Amino acid sequence: MHIDIEKLSLEELLELNRRVVRRIDYLHGLKTRAHLDRFEPGDKVSFQSDGHAVQGVVVRVNSKTLSIRTKDTHWNIHPRFVTKLPEAGGEAPPVIGEVESRRDLRE
């Protein structure tokens, strides 16, 4: 689709701008939702603050952020900056190379 913006009036350009911004916001919302869907309350997580790793527990999944309780305080952080930690006592997810090695051993 090609739009010659040189021929658009000011009102048409403003409407086009509103539609573009709405579309960008919608796409960002989809991406944020996909990040949020990876987490649920009770998940142990880690994130960086002032160059230091901070660990906590997800208390709530909000519409745009995760509410995280740490030992000292409470944080609301965008899920893009949060890493889910493996469950204590559980085995960490295998690395791709390990999966391939295990498959070779079974065959």
CORNOR-V818256 format. One line per field, one symbol per residue. ss: DSSP state (~ for helix, > for strand, _ for the rest). burial: # if it has 24 or more other C-alpha atoms within 12 Angstrom, else .. Layout:
ss->???
burial->???
//
This chain:
ss->____~~~__~~~~~~~~~~~~~~~~~~~~~~~~~~~_______>>>>>>__>>>>>>>>>>____>>>>>___>>>>_~~~_>>___________~~~~~~~~~~~_
burial->...............................#..##..#...#####......#####.##...#####.....######.####......................
//
